[in-house]
Amino acid sequence: MNGIDPYQPGESVYECVECNGRVRTDDHMASCDGCGGDVRNIAVPRE
Ligand SMILES: [Zn+2]
């Protein structure tokens, strides 16, 4: 048995540049749910 890999393919982590909130989602995200600020994708999918 292999160890469980917590990384989910297709999942991204976005960090809000306004409130620094992090949101994990498997969808594209354009703005922060909390404050509506810009978000950036901080998760780099592994090849
Ligand atoms: Zn925010």
mmCIF file of the protein (N, C-alpha, C, O) and its ligand, coordinates in Angstrom:
data_MODEL
# 
_entry.id   MODEL 
# 
loop_
_entity.id 
_entity.type 
_entity.pdbx_number_of_molecules 
1 polymer     1 
2 non-polymer 1 
# 
_entity_poly.entity_id                      1 
_entity_poly.type                           'polypeptide(L)' 
_entity_poly.nstd_linkage                   no 
_entity_poly.nstd_monomer                   no 
_entity_poly.pdbx_seq_one_letter_code       MNGIDPYQPGESVYECVECNGRVRTDDHMASCDGCGGDVRNIAVPRE 
_entity_poly.pdbx_seq_one_letter_code_can   MNGIDPYQPGESVYECVECNGRVRTDDHMASCDGCGGDVRNIAVPRE 
_entity_poly.pdbx_strand_id                 A 
# 
loop_
_entity_poly_seq.entity_id 
_entity_poly_seq.num 
_entity_poly_seq.mon_id 
_entity_poly_seq.hetero 
1 1  MET n 
1 2  ASN n 
1 3  GLY n 
1 4  ILE n 
1 5  ASP n 
1 6  PRO n 
1 7  TYR n 
1 8  GLN n 
1 9  PRO n 
1 10 GLY n 
1 11 GLU n 
1 12 SER n 
1 13 VAL n 
1 14 TYR n 
1 15 GLU n 
1 16 CYS n 
1 17 VAL n 
1 18 GLU n 
1 19 CYS n 
1 20 ASN n 
1 21 GLY n 
1 22 ARG n 
1 23 VAL n 
1 24 ARG n 
1 25 THR n 
1 26 ASP n 
1 27 ASP n 
1 28 HIS n 
1 29 MET n 
1 30 ALA n 
1 31 SER n 
1 32 CYS n 
1 33 ASP n 
1 34 GLY n 
1 35 CYS n 
1 36 GLY n 
1 37 GLY n 
1 38 ASP n 
1 39 VAL n 
1 40 ARG n 
1 41 ASN n 
1 42 ILE n 
1 43 ALA n 
1 44 VAL n 
1 45 PRO n 
1 46 ARG n 
1 47 GLU n 
# 
loop_
_struct_asym.id 
_struct_asym.entity_id 
A 1 
B 2 
# 
loop_
_chem_comp.id 
_chem_comp.type 
_chem_comp.mon_nstd_flag 
ALA 'L-peptide linking' y 
ARG 'L-peptide linking' y 
ASN 'L-peptide linking' y 
ASP 'L-peptide linking' y 
CYS 'L-peptide linking' y 
GLN 'L-peptide linking' y 
GLU 'L-peptide linking' y 
GLY 'peptide linking'   y 
HIS 'L-peptide linking' y 
ILE 'L-peptide linking' y 
MET 'L-peptide linking' y 
PRO 'L-peptide linking' y 
SER 'L-peptide linking' y 
THR 'L-peptide linking' y 
TYR 'L-peptide linking' y 
VAL 'L-peptide linking' y 
ZN  non-polymer         . 
# 
_pdbx_entity_nonpoly.entity_id   2 
_pdbx_entity_nonpoly.name        ? 
_pdbx_entity_nonpoly.comp_id     ZN 
# 
_pdbx_nonpoly_scheme.asym_id         B 
_pdbx_nonpoly_scheme.entity_id       2 
_pdbx_nonpoly_scheme.mon_id          ZN 
_pdbx_nonpoly_scheme.ndb_seq_num     1 
_pdbx_nonpoly_scheme.pdb_seq_num     101 
_pdbx_nonpoly_scheme.auth_seq_num    101 
_pdbx_nonpoly_scheme.pdb_mon_id      ZN 
_pdbx_nonpoly_scheme.auth_mon_id     ZN 
_pdbx_nonpoly_scheme.pdb_strand_id   A 
_pdbx_nonpoly_scheme.pdb_ins_code    . 
# 
loop_
_atom_site.group_PDB 
_atom_site.id 
_atom_site.type_symbol 
_atom_site.label_atom_id 
_atom_site.label_alt_id 
_atom_site.label_comp_id 
_atom_site.label_asym_id 
_atom_site.label_entity_id 
_atom_site.label_seq_id 
_atom_site.pdbx_PDB_ins_code 
_atom_site.Cartn_x 
_atom_site.Cartn_y 
_atom_site.Cartn_z 
_atom_site.occupancy 
_atom_site.B_iso_or_equiv 
_atom_site.pdbx_formal_charge 
_atom_site.auth_seq_id 
_atom_site.auth_comp_id 
_atom_site.auth_asym_id 
_atom_site.auth_atom_id 
_atom_site.pdbx_PDB_model_num 
ATOM   1   N  N  . MET A 1 1  ? 0.848   -1.203 0.000   1.00 0.00 ? 1   MET A N  1 
ATOM   2   C  CA . MET A 1 1  ? 0.000   0.000  0.000   1.00 0.00 ? 1   MET A CA 1 
ATOM   3   C  C  . MET A 1 1  ? 0.879   1.248  0.000   1.00 0.00 ? 1   MET A C  1 
ATOM   4   O  O  . MET A 1 1  ? 1.844   1.340  0.759   1.00 0.00 ? 1   MET A O  1 
ATOM   5   N  N  . ASN A 1 2  ? 0.545   2.172  -0.830  1.00 0.00 ? 2   ASN A N  1 
ATOM   6   C  CA . ASN A 1 2  ? 1.245   3.447  -0.827  1.00 0.00 ? 2   ASN A CA 1 
ATOM   7   C  C  . ASN A 1 2  ? 0.671   4.340  0.262   1.00 0.00 ? 2   ASN A C  1 
ATOM   8   O  O  . ASN A 1 2  ? -0.472  4.173  0.688   1.00 0.00 ? 2   ASN A O  1 
ATOM   9   N  N  . GLY A 1 3  ? 1.492   5.300  0.705   1.00 0.00 ? 3   GLY A N  1 
ATOM   10  C  CA . GLY A 1 3  ? 0.976   6.270  1.672   1.00 0.00 ? 3   GLY A CA 1 
ATOM   11  C  C  . GLY A 1 3  ? -0.071  7.141  1.001   1.00 0.00 ? 3   GLY A C  1 
ATOM   12  O  O  . GLY A 1 3  ? -0.092  7.287  -0.221  1.00 0.00 ? 3   GLY A O  1 
ATOM   13  N  N  . ILE A 1 4  ? -0.914  7.698  1.799   1.00 0.00 ? 4   ILE A N  1 
ATOM   14  C  CA . ILE A 1 4  ? -1.943  8.581  1.264   1.00 0.00 ? 4   ILE A CA 1 
ATOM   15  C  C  . ILE A 1 4  ? -1.347  9.936  0.927   1.00 0.00 ? 4   ILE A C  1 
ATOM   16  O  O  . ILE A 1 4  ? -0.740  10.600 1.768   1.00 0.00 ? 4   ILE A O  1 
ATOM   17  N  N  . ASP A 1 5  ? -1.535  10.325 -0.316  1.00 0.00 ? 5   ASP A N  1 
ATOM   18  C  CA . ASP A 1 5  ? -1.036  11.630 -0.759  1.00 0.00 ? 5   ASP A CA 1 
ATOM   19  C  C  . ASP A 1 5  ? -2.150  12.651 -0.608  1.00 0.00 ? 5   ASP A C  1 
ATOM   20  O  O  . ASP A 1 5  ? -3.197  12.520 -1.241  1.00 0.00 ? 5   ASP A O  1 
ATOM   21  N  N  . PRO A 1 6  ? -1.941  13.665 0.219   1.00 0.00 ? 6   PRO A N  1 
ATOM   22  C  CA . PRO A 1 6  ? -2.998  14.652 0.453   1.00 0.00 ? 6   PRO A CA 1 
ATOM   23  C  C  . PRO A 1 6  ? -3.277  15.541 -0.743  1.00 0.00 ? 6   PRO A C  1 
ATOM   24  O  O  . PRO A 1 6  ? -4.300  16.224 -0.802  1.00 0.00 ? 6   PRO A O  1 
ATOM   25  N  N  . TYR A 1 7  ? -2.361  15.525 -1.691  1.00 0.00 ? 7   TYR A N  1 
ATOM   26  C  CA . TYR A 1 7  ? -2.580  16.396 -2.850  1.00 0.00 ? 7   TYR A CA 1 
ATOM   27  C  C  . TYR A 1 7  ? -3.682  15.834 -3.724  1.00 0.00 ? 7   TYR A C  1 
ATOM   28  O  O  . TYR A 1 7  ? -3.644  14.668 -4.117  1.00 0.00 ? 7   TYR A O  1 
ATOM   29  N  N  . GLN A 1 8  ? -4.650  16.658 -4.023  1.00 0.00 ? 8   GLN A N  1 
ATOM   30  C  CA . GLN A 1 8  ? -5.740  16.256 -4.895  1.00 0.00 ? 8   GLN A CA 1 
ATOM   31  C  C  . GLN A 1 8  ? -5.514  16.854 -6.281  1.00 0.00 ? 8   GLN A C  1 
ATOM   32  O  O  . GLN A 1 8  ? -5.427  18.075 -6.417  1.00 0.00 ? 8   GLN A O  1 
ATOM   33  N  N  . PRO A 1 9  ? -5.420  16.017 -7.304  1.00 0.00 ? 9   PRO A N  1 
ATOM   34  C  CA . PRO A 1 9  ? -5.258  16.554 -8.660  1.00 0.00 ? 9   PRO A CA 1 
ATOM   35  C  C  . PRO A 1 9  ? -6.373  17.518 -8.999  1.00 0.00 ? 9   PRO A C  1 
ATOM   36  O  O  . PRO A 1 9  ? -7.547  17.234 -8.762  1.00 0.00 ? 9   PRO A O  1 
ATOM   37  N  N  . GLY A 1 10 ? -6.010  18.634 -9.543  1.00 0.00 ? 10  GLY A N  1 
ATOM   38  C  CA . GLY A 1 10 ? -7.023  19.616 -9.921  1.00 0.00 ? 10  GLY A CA 1 
ATOM   39  C  C  . GLY A 1 10 ? -7.336  20.606 -8.829  1.00 0.00 ? 10  GLY A C  1 
ATOM   40  O  O  . GLY A 1 10 ? -8.026  21.600 -9.053  1.00 0.00 ? 10  GLY A O  1 
ATOM   41  N  N  . GLU A 1 11 ? -6.821  20.327 -7.631  1.00 0.00 ? 11  GLU A N  1 
ATOM   42  C  CA . GLU A 1 11 ? -7.102  21.250 -6.540  1.00 0.00 ? 11  GLU A CA 1 
ATOM   43  C  C  . GLU A 1 11 ? -6.084  22.391 -6.531  1.00 0.00 ? 11  GLU A C  1 
ATOM   44  O  O  . GLU A 1 11 ? -4.894  22.181 -6.764  1.00 0.00 ? 11  GLU A O  1 
ATOM   45  N  N  . SER A 1 12 ? -6.557  23.558 -6.268  1.00 0.00 ? 12  SER A N  1 
ATOM   46  C  CA . SER A 1 12 ? -5.676  24.716 -6.200  1.00 0.00 ? 12  SER A CA 1 
ATOM   47  C  C  . SER A 1 12 ? -5.866  25.424 -4.872  1.00 0.00 ? 12  SER A C  1 
ATOM   48  O  O  . SER A 1 12 ? -6.927  25.350 -4.252  1.00 0.00 ? 12  SER A O  1 
ATOM   49  N  N  . VAL A 1 13 ? -4.824  26.104 -4.452  1.00 0.00 ? 13  VAL A N  1 
ATOM   50  C  CA . VAL A 1 13 ? -4.924  26.916 -3.241  1.00 0.00 ? 13  VAL A CA 1 
ATOM   51  C  C  . VAL A 1 13 ? -4.711  28.367 -3.640  1.00 0.00 ? 13  VAL A C  1 
ATOM   52  O  O  . VAL A 1 13 ? -3.705  28.721 -4.255  1.00 0.00 ? 13  VAL A O  1 
ATOM   53  N  N  . TYR A 1 14 ? -5.658  29.177 -3.284  1.00 0.00 ? 14  TYR A N  1 
ATOM   54  C  CA . TYR A 1 14 ? -5.583  30.598 -3.613  1.00 0.00 ? 14  TYR A CA 1 
ATOM   55  C  C  . TYR A 1 14 ? -5.377  31.398 -2.344  1.00 0.00 ? 14  TYR A C  1 
ATOM   56  O  O  . TYR A 1 14 ? -5.955  31.117 -1.294  1.00 0.00 ? 14  TYR A O  1 
ATOM   57  N  N  . GLU A 1 15 ? -4.530  32.408 -2.480  1.00 0.00 ? 15  GLU A N  1 
ATOM   58  C  CA . GLU A 1 15 ? -4.315  33.296 -1.345  1.00 0.00 ? 15  GLU A CA 1 
ATOM   59  C  C  . GLU A 1 15 ? -4.777  34.693 -1.734  1.00 0.00 ? 15  GLU A C  1 
ATOM   60  O  O  . GLU A 1 15 ? -4.427  35.212 -2.794  1.00 0.00 ? 15  GLU A O  1 
ATOM   61  N  N  . CYS A 1 16 ? -5.562  35.280 -0.862  1.00 0.00 ? 16  CYS A N  1 
ATOM   62  C  CA . CYS A 1 16 ? -6.075  36.624 -1.109  1.00 0.00 ? 16  CYS A CA 1 
ATOM   63  C  C  . CYS A 1 16 ? -4.991  37.652 -0.813  1.00 0.00 ? 16  CYS A C  1 
ATOM   64  O  O  . CYS A 1 16 ? -4.346  37.606 0.234   1.00 0.00 ? 16  CYS A O  1 
ATOM   65  N  N  . VAL A 1 17 ? -4.802  38.565 -1.731  1.00 0.00 ? 17  VAL A N  1 
ATOM   66  C  CA . VAL A 1 17 ? -3.763  39.581 -1.526  1.00 0.00 ? 17  VAL A CA 1 
ATOM   67  C  C  . VAL A 1 17 ? -4.250  40.677 -0.584  1.00 0.00 ? 17  VAL A C  1 
ATOM   68  O  O  . VAL A 1 17 ? -3.461  41.491 -0.104  1.00 0.00 ? 17  VAL A O  1 
ATOM   69  N  N  . GLU A 1 18 ? -5.539  40.691 -0.328  1.00 0.00 ? 18  GLU A N  1 
ATOM   70  C  CA . GLU A 1 18 ? -6.102  41.728 0.538   1.00 0.00 ? 18  GLU A CA 1 
ATOM   71  C  C  . GLU A 1 18 ? -6.127  41.295 2.002   1.00 0.00 ? 18  GLU A C  1 
ATOM   72  O  O  . GLU A 1 18 ? -5.648  42.018 2.875   1.00 0.00 ? 18  GLU A O  1 
ATOM   73  N  N  . CYS A 1 19 ? -6.680  40.124 2.264   1.00 0.00 ? 19  CYS A N  1 
ATOM   74  C  CA . CYS A 1 19 ? -6.839  39.687 3.660   1.00 0.00 ? 19  CYS A CA 1 
ATOM   75  C  C  . CYS A 1 19 ? -5.960  38.481 3.992   1.00 0.00 ? 19  CYS A C  1 
ATOM   76  O  O  . CYS A 1 19 ? -5.982  37.982 5.117   1.00 0.00 ? 19  CYS A O  1 
ATOM   77  N  N  . ASN A 1 20 ? -5.184  38.014 3.002   1.00 0.00 ? 20  ASN A N  1 
ATOM   78  C  CA . ASN A 1 20 ? -4.299  36.870 3.189   1.00 0.00 ? 20  ASN A CA 1 
ATOM   79  C  C  . ASN A 1 20 ? -5.048  35.577 3.513   1.00 0.00 ? 20  ASN A C  1 
ATOM   80  O  O  . ASN A 1 20 ? -4.449  34.599 3.960   1.00 0.00 ? 20  ASN A O  1 
ATOM   81  N  N  . GLY A 1 21 ? -6.332  35.582 3.289   1.00 0.00 ? 21  GLY A N  1 
ATOM   82  C  CA . GLY A 1 21 ? -7.097  34.363 3.497   1.00 0.00 ? 21  GLY A CA 1 
ATOM   83  C  C  . GLY A 1 21 ? -6.753  33.346 2.430   1.00 0.00 ? 21  GLY A C  1 
ATOM   84  O  O  . GLY A 1 21 ? -6.522  33.695 1.272   1.00 0.00 ? 21  GLY A O  1 
ATOM   85  N  N  . ARG A 1 22 ? -6.720  32.094 2.826   1.00 0.00 ? 22  ARG A N  1 
ATOM   86  C  CA . ARG A 1 22 ? -6.431  31.046 1.852   1.00 0.00 ? 22  ARG A CA 1 
ATOM   87  C  C  . ARG A 1 22 ? -7.665  30.206 1.614   1.00 0.00 ? 22  ARG A C  1 
ATOM   88  O  O  . ARG A 1 22 ? -8.377  29.835 2.547   1.00 0.00 ? 22  ARG A O  1 
ATOM   89  N  N  . VAL A 1 23 ? -7.903  29.914 0.353   1.00 0.00 ? 23  VAL A N  1 
ATOM   90  C  CA . VAL A 1 23 ? -9.058  29.108 -0.022  1.00 0.00 ? 23  VAL A CA 1 
ATOM   91  C  C  . VAL A 1 23 ? -8.574  27.954 -0.882  1.00 0.00 ? 23  VAL A C  1 
ATOM   92  O  O  . VAL A 1 23 ? -7.824  28.147 -1.838  1.00 0.00 ? 23  VAL A O  1 
ATOM   93  N  N  . ARG A 1 24 ? -9.006  26.769 -0.536  1.00 0.00 ? 24  ARG A N  1 
ATOM   94  C  CA . ARG A 1 24 ? -8.659  25.595 -1.312  1.00 0.00 ? 24  ARG A CA 1 
ATOM   95  C  C  . ARG A 1 24 ? -9.875  25.221 -2.149  1.00 0.00 ? 24  ARG A C  1 
ATOM   96  O  O  . ARG A 1 24 ? -10.972 25.038 -1.620  1.00 0.00 ? 24  ARG A O  1 
ATOM   97  N  N  . THR A 1 25 ? -9.676  25.112 -3.425  1.00 0.00 ? 25  THR A N  1 
ATOM   98  C  CA . THR A 1 25 ? -10.797 24.826 -4.300  1.00 0.00 ? 25  THR A CA 1 
ATOM   99  C  C  . THR A 1 25 ? -10.345 24.024 -5.495  1.00 0.00 ? 25  THR A C  1 
ATOM   100 O  O  . THR A 1 25 ? -9.173  24.061 -5.869  1.00 0.00 ? 25  THR A O  1 
ATOM   101 N  N  . ASP A 1 26 ? -11.261 23.305 -6.089  1.00 0.00 ? 26  ASP A N  1 
ATOM   102 C  CA . ASP A 1 26 ? -10.915 22.606 -7.319  1.00 0.00 ? 26  ASP A CA 1 
ATOM   103 C  C  . ASP A 1 26 ? -11.485 23.348 -8.521  1.00 0.00 ? 26  ASP A C  1 
ATOM   104 O  O  . ASP A 1 26 ? -11.429 22.867 -9.653  1.00 0.00 ? 26  ASP A O  1 
ATOM   105 N  N  . ASP A 1 27 ? -12.023 24.508 -8.255  1.00 0.00 ? 27  ASP A N  1 
ATOM   106 C  CA . ASP A 1 27 ? -12.513 25.358 -9.338  1.00 0.00 ? 27  ASP A CA 1 
ATOM   107 C  C  . ASP A 1 27 ? -11.612 26.578 -9.481  1.00 0.00 ? 27  ASP A C  1 
ATOM   108 O  O  . ASP A 1 27 ? -10.847 26.921 -8.580  1.00 0.00 ? 27  ASP A O  1 
ATOM   109 N  N  . HIS A 1 28 ? -11.725 27.218 -10.630 1.00 0.00 ? 28  HIS A N  1 
ATOM   110 C  CA . HIS A 1 28 ? -10.998 28.472 -10.797 1.00 0.00 ? 28  HIS A CA 1 
ATOM   111 C  C  . HIS A 1 28 ? -11.645 29.513 -9.898  1.00 0.00 ? 28  HIS A C  1 
ATOM   112 O  O  . HIS A 1 28 ? -12.865 29.545 -9.738  1.00 0.00 ? 28  HIS A O  1 
ATOM   113 N  N  . MET A 1 29 ? -10.822 30.349 -9.326  1.00 0.00 ? 29  MET A N  1 
ATOM   114 C  CA . MET A 1 29 ? -11.338 31.340 -8.412  1.00 0.00 ? 29  MET A CA 1 
ATOM   115 C  C  . MET A 1 29 ? -10.790 32.705 -8.823  1.00 0.00 ? 29  MET A C  1 
ATOM   116 O  O  . MET A 1 29 ? -9.582  32.865 -8.997  1.00 0.00 ? 29  MET A O  1 
ATOM   117 N  N  . ALA A 1 30 ? -11.664 33.675 -8.976  1.00 0.00 ? 30  ALA A N  1 
ATOM   118 C  CA . ALA A 1 30 ? -11.243 34.988 -9.470  1.00 0.00 ? 30  ALA A CA 1 
ATOM   119 C  C  . ALA A 1 30 ? -11.101 36.009 -8.355  1.00 0.00 ? 30  ALA A C  1 
ATOM   120 O  O  . ALA A 1 30 ? -10.306 36.943 -8.466  1.00 0.00 ? 30  ALA A O  1 
ATOM   121 N  N  . SER A 1 31 ? -11.862 35.842 -7.283  1.00 0.00 ? 31  SER A N  1 
ATOM   122 C  CA . SER A 1 31 ? -11.785 36.807 -6.197  1.00 0.00 ? 31  SER A CA 1 
ATOM   123 C  C  . SER A 1 31 ? -12.112 36.142 -4.868  1.00 0.00 ? 31  SER A C  1 
ATOM   124 O  O  . SER A 1 31 ? -12.726 35.077 -4.808  1.00 0.00 ? 31  SER A O  1 
ATOM   125 N  N  . CYS A 1 32 ? -11.682 36.805 -3.815  1.00 0.00 ? 32  CYS A N  1 
ATOM   126 C  CA . CYS A 1 32 ? -11.848 36.278 -2.467  1.00 0.00 ? 32  CYS A CA 1 
ATOM   127 C  C  . CYS A 1 32 ? -13.317 36.241 -2.049  1.00 0.00 ? 32  CYS A C  1 
ATOM   128 O  O  . CYS A 1 32 ? -14.057 37.207 -2.235  1.00 0.00 ? 32  CYS A O  1 
ATOM   129 N  N  . ASP A 1 33 ? -13.720 35.109 -1.483  1.00 0.00 ? 33  ASP A N  1 
ATOM   130 C  CA . ASP A 1 33 ? -15.098 34.994 -0.997  1.00 0.00 ? 33  ASP A CA 1 
ATOM   131 C  C  . ASP A 1 33 ? -15.344 35.938 0.173   1.00 0.00 ? 33  ASP A C  1 
ATOM   132 O  O  . ASP A 1 33 ? -16.447 36.457 0.343   1.00 0.00 ? 33  ASP A O  1 
ATOM   133 N  N  . GLY A 1 34 ? -14.307 36.154 0.977   1.00 0.00 ? 34  GLY A N  1 
ATOM   134 C  CA . GLY A 1 34 ? -14.486 36.946 2.179   1.00 0.00 ? 34  GLY A CA 1 
ATOM   135 C  C  . GLY A 1 34 ? -14.547 38.437 1.923   1.00 0.00 ? 34  GLY A C  1 
ATOM   136 O  O  . GLY A 1 34 ? -15.426 39.124 2.444   1.00 0.00 ? 34  GLY A O  1 
ATOM   137 N  N  . CYS A 1 35 ? -13.607 38.951 1.114   1.00 0.00 ? 35  CYS A N  1 
ATOM   138 C  CA . CYS A 1 35 ? -13.524 40.398 0.959   1.00 0.00 ? 35  CYS A CA 1 
ATOM   139 C  C  . CYS A 1 35 ? -13.631 40.853 -0.496  1.00 0.00 ? 35  CYS A C  1 
ATOM   140 O  O  . CYS A 1 35 ? -13.703 42.050 -0.774  1.00 0.00 ? 35  CYS A O  1 
ATOM   141 N  N  . GLY A 1 36 ? -13.642 39.902 -1.413  1.00 0.00 ? 36  GLY A N  1 
ATOM   142 C  CA . GLY A 1 36 ? -13.769 40.271 -2.822  1.00 0.00 ? 36  GLY A CA 1 
ATOM   143 C  C  . GLY A 1 36 ? -12.477 40.744 -3.449  1.00 0.00 ? 36  GLY A C  1 
ATOM   144 O  O  . GLY A 1 36 ? -12.471 41.213 -4.587  1.00 0.00 ? 36  GLY A O  1 
ATOM   145 N  N  . GLY A 1 37 ? -11.367 40.624 -2.707  1.00 0.00 ? 37  GLY A N  1 
ATOM   146 C  CA . GLY A 1 37 ? -10.070 41.050 -3.225  1.00 0.00 ? 37  GLY A CA 1 
ATOM   147 C  C  . GLY A 1 37 ? -9.510  40.082 -4.252  1.00 0.00 ? 37  GLY A C  1 
ATOM   148 O  O  . GLY A 1 37 ? -10.041 38.992 -4.464  1.00 0.00 ? 37  GLY A O  1 
ATOM   149 N  N  . ASP A 1 38 ? -8.443  40.502 -4.872  1.00 0.00 ? 38  ASP A N  1 
ATOM   150 C  CA . ASP A 1 38 ? -7.780  39.633 -5.845  1.00 0.00 ? 38  ASP A CA 1 
ATOM   151 C  C  . ASP A 1 38 ? -7.137  38.451 -5.141  1.00 0.00 ? 38  ASP A C  1 
ATOM   152 O  O  . ASP A 1 38 ? -6.648  38.571 -4.017  1.00 0.00 ? 38  ASP A O  1 
ATOM   153 N  N  . VAL A 1 39 ? -7.143  37.323 -5.808  1.00 0.00 ? 39  VAL A N  1 
ATOM   154 C  CA . VAL A 1 39 ? -6.488  36.138 -5.267  1.00 0.00 ? 39  VAL A CA 1 
ATOM   155 C  C  . VAL A 1 39 ? -5.437  35.652 -6.255  1.00 0.00 ? 39  VAL A C  1 
ATOM   156 O  O  . VAL A 1 39 ? -5.525  35.897 -7.458  1.00 0.00 ? 39  VAL A O  1 
ATOM   157 N  N  . ARG A 1 40 ? -4.456  34.966 -5.722  1.00 0.00 ? 40  ARG A N  1 
ATOM   158 C  CA . ARG A 1 40 ? -3.454  34.365 -6.587  1.00 0.00 ? 40  ARG A CA 1 
ATOM   159 C  C  . ARG A 1 40 ? -3.315  32.898 -6.224  1.00 0.00 ? 40  ARG A C  1 
ATOM   160 O  O  . ARG A 1 40 ? -3.480  32.492 -5.074  1.00 0.00 ? 40  ARG A O  1 
ATOM   161 N  N  . ASN A 1 41 ? -3.008  32.127 -7.241  1.00 0.00 ? 41  ASN A N  1 
ATOM   162 C  CA . ASN A 1 41 ? -2.859  30.702 -7.051  1.00 0.00 ? 41  ASN A CA 1 
ATOM   163 C  C  . ASN A 1 41 ? -1.473  30.421 -6.487  1.00 0.00 ? 41  ASN A C  1 
ATOM   164 O  O  . ASN A 1 41 ? -0.463  30.715 -7.127  1.00 0.00 ? 41  ASN A O  1 
ATOM   165 N  N  . ILE A 1 42 ? -1.429  29.853 -5.293  1.00 0.00 ? 42  ILE A N  1 
ATOM   166 C  CA . ILE A 1 42 ? -0.138  29.585 -4.652  1.00 0.00 ? 42  ILE A CA 1 
ATOM   167 C  C  . ILE A 1 42 ? 0.230   28.116 -4.699  1.00 0.00 ? 42  ILE A C  1 
ATOM   168 O  O  . ILE A 1 42 ? 1.293   27.734 -4.210  1.00 0.00 ? 42  ILE A O  1 
ATOM   169 N  N  . ALA A 1 43 ? -0.610  27.298 -5.268  1.00 0.00 ? 43  ALA A N  1 
ATOM   170 C  CA . ALA A 1 43 ? -0.307  25.875 -5.376  1.00 0.00 ? 43  ALA A CA 1 
ATOM   171 C  C  . ALA A 1 43 ? 0.224   25.572 -6.771  1.00 0.00 ? 43  ALA A C  1 
ATOM   172 O  O  . ALA A 1 43 ? -0.403  25.913 -7.774  1.00 0.00 ? 43  ALA A O  1 
ATOM   173 N  N  . VAL A 1 44 ? 1.355   24.945 -6.822  1.00 0.00 ? 44  VAL A N  1 
ATOM   174 C  CA . VAL A 1 44 ? 1.915   24.554 -8.108  1.00 0.00 ? 44  VAL A CA 1 
ATOM   175 C  C  . VAL A 1 44 ? 1.722   23.058 -8.287  1.00 0.00 ? 44  VAL A C  1 
ATOM   176 O  O  . VAL A 1 44 ? 2.321   22.255 -7.572  1.00 0.00 ? 44  VAL A O  1 
ATOM   177 N  N  . PRO A 1 45 ? 0.896   22.694 -9.232  1.00 0.00 ? 45  PRO A N  1 
ATOM   178 C  CA . PRO A 1 45 ? 0.641   21.261 -9.450  1.00 0.00 ? 45  PRO A CA 1 
ATOM   179 C  C  . PRO A 1 45 ? 1.936   20.523 -9.750  1.00 0.00 ? 45  PRO A C  1 
ATOM   180 O  O  . PRO A 1 45 ? 2.792   21.017 -10.485 1.00 0.00 ? 45  PRO A O  1 
ATOM   181 N  N  . ARG A 1 46 ? 2.065   19.359 -9.182  1.00 0.00 ? 46  ARG A N  1 
ATOM   182 C  CA . ARG A 1 46 ? 3.254   18.549 -9.440  1.00 0.00 ? 46  ARG A CA 1 
ATOM   183 C  C  . ARG A 1 46 ? 3.057   17.740 -10.710 1.00 0.00 ? 46  ARG A C  1 
ATOM   184 O  O  . ARG A 1 46 ? 1.984   17.193 -10.964 1.00 0.00 ? 46  ARG A O  1 
ATOM   185 N  N  . GLU A 1 47 ? 4.081   17.682 -11.471 1.00 0.00 ? 47  GLU A N  1 
ATOM   186 C  CA . GLU A 1 47 ? 3.992   16.920 -12.730 1.00 0.00 ? 47  GLU A CA 1 
ATOM   187 C  C  . GLU A 1 47 ? 4.266   15.461 -12.460 1.00 0.00 ? 47  GLU A C  1 
ATOM   188 O  O  . GLU A 1 47 ? 4.241   14.647 -13.384 1.00 0.00 ? 47  GLU A O  1 
HETATM 189 ZN ZN . ZN  B 2 .  ? -9.829  38.402 1.051   1.00 0.00 2 101 ZN  A ZN 1 
# 
